[in-house]
Amino acid sequence: MIISSIINKKVGLLSGILIGALIVAATSQICQNRKCSKQTVKAADNSYDDQD
């Protein structure tokens, strides 16, 4: 019984750490995608203005 409770606590801790790491990775990926999309739009706008 003691061993199973220890294993359950460790599994809960590891799953919490894993979920937290996935959330952080997803958030950083979303932020990078937003920065890239804003830069490409700016670059496209600048090139369009230069043609006029």
PyMOL commands that set and color helices and strands:
alter all, ss='L'
color gray80, all
select helices_A, chain A and resi 2-51
alter helices_A, ss='H'
color red, helices_A
deselect
rebuild
show_as cartoon
